[in-house]
Amino acid sequence: PIAIFCMVLISLCILSSAYFTKDRIPYLKQPSDNNSKIKFIDLFKDIIGAIGNRNYLRLLVGMFFISMLIGTHETLAIYMVTFFWELSAQQIGWLIINNIIGFGFGFIATAKLHQRFDKRLIIVIGVLGLTIFWSAAVNLTLLGFAPENGSWKLVTLIICLGSIASASGSILAISVMSALADVVDEHELNTGVRQEGVFYAARTFFSKTSNGIGHVIAGLALDFIEFPTNAVPGEIAHETIFKLGLIDGPFAMIWGLIAAFFYARYKITKESHATIKEKLAMQNAV
C-alpha cells in the first residue's frame, strides 16, 4: 500500500507540473529550420561546451560536493536515530515534520528572497544553513549540550534544527536551478545556441553520481570505525558511537563548506543578468 500511494503521489506531482506549466510553451525558443542530422558525437560536444562556461562549472562543482554531503547524511540517518540518539520507532516517525515545515517555508520564501538579493548570496547562505543545521543536533550531542538520548526534548531539538536545515536546502535547490537558467541565457548570448536540456541533464547526471559517492564514503567510514553488524541500541561501545557522530557531524560538514567556496565564485548578478536579457532580446528581434 505504501508503494502504491507513493507511485500515485509522484505521478500526480509530475502530471500537475506538466499541466500548470503548459502555458509557458509559447514562450519557448523554437528550433531552427536546419534539417541536418544530429550525430551521437554532438552530445559530447554540447556537454563539453556547457562545462566550458565558468559559471556553470562553478555551480556543477558546488553541486558535486553538496550531493556528497546529502549522500553521507542519508546513508547514516538510520544509524544516527537508532544507535546515536536511541530514538523509538514512534519518535523517528515524528522527524518527518522538519521536512514539511522546512520545505514549505523555503518554497514560499525563495521568490521573495530572489526579488531582494543576488542568487549567489542566497545560494551561499543556503548551503551554509544546510551544512551547519543538518549537523547541529549531532554536534550539540557530541559536546554534551543536547537533551538526554531517547527523550522527547531531544526529538523536539532535532525537529527544530532539521526544519532550518530543510528550509535552507529547499531555498538552495530552487536558487541553484534558477541560477542554471541564468547561465543558459549567458551561454546563448556567448554562443548563439540555447541548450537548457544539456545544462540540466548534465547537472542531474553529476548530482546522481556524486550523491552515490557520498553513500560509498559513508559506508567506508562505517567500516573504518568498525561499526558492528547486528548491533543493538545501547550496547555499542561509547567510542564507536562517538566516532559515528564525528562522521555525521564535523566530517560531513566539510563537503558543504567546500561547496560554499565554489558557489561563492558564481559571477552572474541581478544587474549582469538584466543586461544579458536585454542583449538577447535585441538579438532575437533582428
C-alpha positions in Angstrom: 0.0 0.0 0.0 2.8 2.4 0.8 4.5 1.8 -2.6 1.2 2.3 -4.4 0.5 5.5 -2.5 4.0 6.9 -3.3 3.5 5.9 -7.0 0.2 7.7 -7.2 1.5 10.8 -5.4 4.6 11.1 -7.6 2.5 10.6 -10.8 0.1 13.3 -9.7 3.0 15.7 -8.9 4.6 15.1 -12.4 1.3 15.5 -14.2 0.3 18.6 -12.2 3.7 20.2 -13.0 3.2 19.5 -16.7 -0.4 20.8 -16.7 0.2 24.0 -14.8 3.3 24.9 -16.9 1.8 24.3 -20.3 1.1 28.0 -20.7 4.9 28.6 -20.9 5.1 26.6 -24.2 4.5 29.6 -26.5 7.4 31.4 -24.9 9.9 28.7 -25.5 12.6 29.2 -28.1 11.6 27.4 -31.3 14.2 25.1 -33.1 15.9 26.3 -36.2 14.9 25.1 -39.7 18.2 23.3 -40.0 17.4 19.8 -41.1 20.9 18.4 -40.6 21.0 15.0 -38.7 22.1 15.0 -35.1 25.1 12.8 -34.5 25.9 11.0 -31.3 29.2 12.9 -31.0 27.3 16.1 -31.0 26.0 15.2 -27.5 29.6 15.1 -26.1 30.4 18.4 -27.9 27.4 20.0 -26.3 28.4 18.8 -22.8 32.0 20.0 -23.3 30.7 23.3 -24.5 28.4 23.6 -21.4 31.2 22.8 -19.0 33.4 25.4 -20.7 31.1 28.0 -19.2 32.9 29.0 -16.0 29.7 29.9 -14.1 28.1 26.6 -15.0 31.3 24.8 -13.9 31.3 26.5 -10.5 27.6 25.5 -10.0 28.4 22.0 -11.1 31.4 21.6 -8.7 29.4 23.1 -5.9 26.5 20.7 -6.6 29.0 17.8 -6.6 30.1 18.5 -3.0 26.6 19.3 -1.7 25.4 16.0 -3.2 28.2 14.2 -1.3 27.0 16.0 1.9 23.5 14.7 1.2 24.7 11.2 0.4 26.7 11.0 3.6 23.8 12.1 5.8 21.2 9.9 4.0 23.4 6.8 4.5 24.0 7.5 8.2 20.4 8.7 9.0 19.1 5.3 10.2 22.3 4.7 12.2 22.0 8.1 13.9 18.4 7.9 15.0 18.7 4.2 16.1 22.1 4.0 17.7 23.4 7.5 18.2 20.2 9.1 19.7 18.5 5.8 20.6 15.1 7.0 19.4 12.0 4.8 19.3 10.1 4.0 16.1 7.4 6.4 17.1 9.9 9.2 17.7 11.6 8.5 14.4 8.2 8.9 12.6 7.8 12.4 14.0 11.1 13.6 12.5 9.3 14.0 9.1 7.8 17.2 10.5 11.1 19.1 9.9 10.9 18.4 6.1 7.2 19.5 6.0 8.0 22.8 7.8 11.3 23.5 6.2 10.3 22.8 2.6 7.0 24.7 2.9 8.8 27.7 4.3 11.6 27.5 1.7 9.1 27.3 -1.2 7.3 30.4 0.0 10.4 32.4 0.9 12.6 31.8 -2.1 10.8 34.0 -4.6 10.8 36.9 -2.2 14.5 36.5 -1.5 15.2 36.5 -5.2 13.5 39.8 -5.6 15.7 41.4 -3.0 19.1 39.7 -3.2 21.5 38.2 -5.7 21.2 34.5 -6.2 24.9 34.0 -5.3 24.3 35.3 -1.8 21.2 33.3 -1.3 22.9 30.1 -2.6 25.9 30.6 -0.3 23.7 31.3 2.8 21.5 28.3 1.8 24.4 25.9 1.6 25.9 27.2 4.9 22.5 26.9 6.6 22.0 23.3 5.3 25.6 22.3 6.3 25.5 23.8 9.8 22.0 22.9 10.9 21.9 19.4 9.4 24.8 18.5 11.6 23.9 20.9 14.5 22.0 18.3 16.6 24.8 15.8 16.2 27.5 18.4 17.2 25.5 19.5 20.2 25.2 15.9 21.3 28.9 15.3 20.9 29.6 18.4 23.0 27.1 17.3 25.7 24.7 20.2 25.2 21.8 18.1 23.8 18.9 16.6 25.9 19.1 13.0 27.0 19.1 10.3 24.4 15.6 8.9 23.7 13.8 11.9 25.2 11.1 13.9 23.5 13.1 17.0 24.2 15.8 15.7 22.0 13.2 14.9 19.3 12.0 18.5 19.5 15.5 19.8 19.2 16.2 17.6 16.1 13.0 18.8 14.5 13.7 22.5 15.2 17.2 22.3 13.8 16.2 20.0 11.0 13.5 22.4 9.9 16.1 25.2 9.5 18.3 22.7 7.5 15.3 21.7 5.3 14.4 25.3 4.7 17.9 26.1 3.7 18.1 23.1 1.5 14.9 23.9 -0.4 16.0 27.6 -0.9 19.4 26.3 -2.1 17.9 23.8 -4.5 15.4 26.3 -6.0 18.1 29.0 -6.3 20.6 26.8 -8.0 18.1 25.6 -10.6 17.2 29.3 -11.2 20.8 30.2 -11.5 21.2 27.5 -14.1 18.5 29.2 -16.2 20.6 32.4 -15.9 23.7 30.5 -17.1 21.7 29.2 -20.1 20.9 32.8 -21.0 24.6 33.7 -20.7 25.6 30.7 -22.8 23.1 31.6 -25.5 24.4 35.2 -25.6 28.0 34.0 -26.0 27.4 31.1 -28.4 24.1 31.8 -30.1 22.9 28.3 -29.1 20.3 27.7 -26.3 20.8 24.4 -24.6 18.6 24.0 -21.5 18.4 20.3 -22.0 22.2 19.8 -21.9 22.7 22.0 -18.9 20.0 20.4 -16.8 20.8 16.9 -17.9 24.5 17.2 -17.1 23.6 18.7 -13.8 21.3 15.7 -12.9 23.9 13.2 -14.0 26.7 14.7 -11.9 24.2 15.1 -9.0 23.3 11.4 -9.0 26.9 10.3 -9.4 28.2 12.5 -6.5 25.3 11.5 -4.3 26.3 7.9 -4.8 29.9 8.7 -4.0 28.6 10.2 -0.7 26.9 6.9 0.1 30.1 5.0 -0.6 32.2 7.3 1.6 29.7 6.9 4.4 29.8 3.1 4.0 33.6 3.1 4.1 33.6 5.3 7.1 31.3 2.8 8.9 33.9 0.1 8.1 36.7 2.3 9.3 35.2 2.8 12.7 34.4 -0.9 12.8 30.7 -0.4 13.4 29.3 -3.8 14.4 26.8 -5.8 12.4 23.6 -6.9 14.0 24.1 -4.1 16.6 21.7 -3.5 19.4 20.9 0.1 20.5 22.5 0.9 23.9 25.0 -2.0 23.6 27.6 -0.4 21.4 30.9 0.9 22.7 30.8 4.6 23.5 34.0 5.2 21.5 32.3 3.7 18.4 29.2 5.9 18.9 31.3 9.0 19.3 33.2 8.2 16.1 29.8 7.7 14.3 28.8 11.2 15.5 32.1 12.7 14.2 31.3 11.3 10.7 27.8 12.6 10.5 28.7 15.9 12.2 32.1 17.6 11.6 33.2 15.3 8.8 30.1 15.7 6.8 30.2 19.4 7.1 33.5 19.5 5.1 31.6 18.8 1.9 29.2 21.6 2.5 31.9 24.1 3.2 33.8 23.2 0.0 30.5 23.6 -1.9 30.0 27.1 -0.4 33.5 28.1 -1.6 32.7 27.2 -5.2 29.1 28.7 -5.1 30.6 31.9 -3.8 32.6 32.2 -7.1 29.4 32.3 -9.2 29.6 35.6 -11.0 26.1 36.4 -12.5 24.4 39.1 -10.6 20.9 40.6 -11.0 22.4 43.5 -12.9 24.5 41.4 -15.2 21.6 39.1 -16.0 19.4 42.0 -16.8 22.0 43.1 -19.3 22.2 39.6 -20.8 18.4 39.5 -21.2 18.4 42.9 -22.9 21.1 41.8 -25.4 19.3 38.6 -26.1 16.1 40.5 -26.8 17.9 42.7 -29.2 19.4 39.6 -31.0 16.1 37.8 -31.2 14.4 40.9 -32.6 16.8 41.1 -35.5 
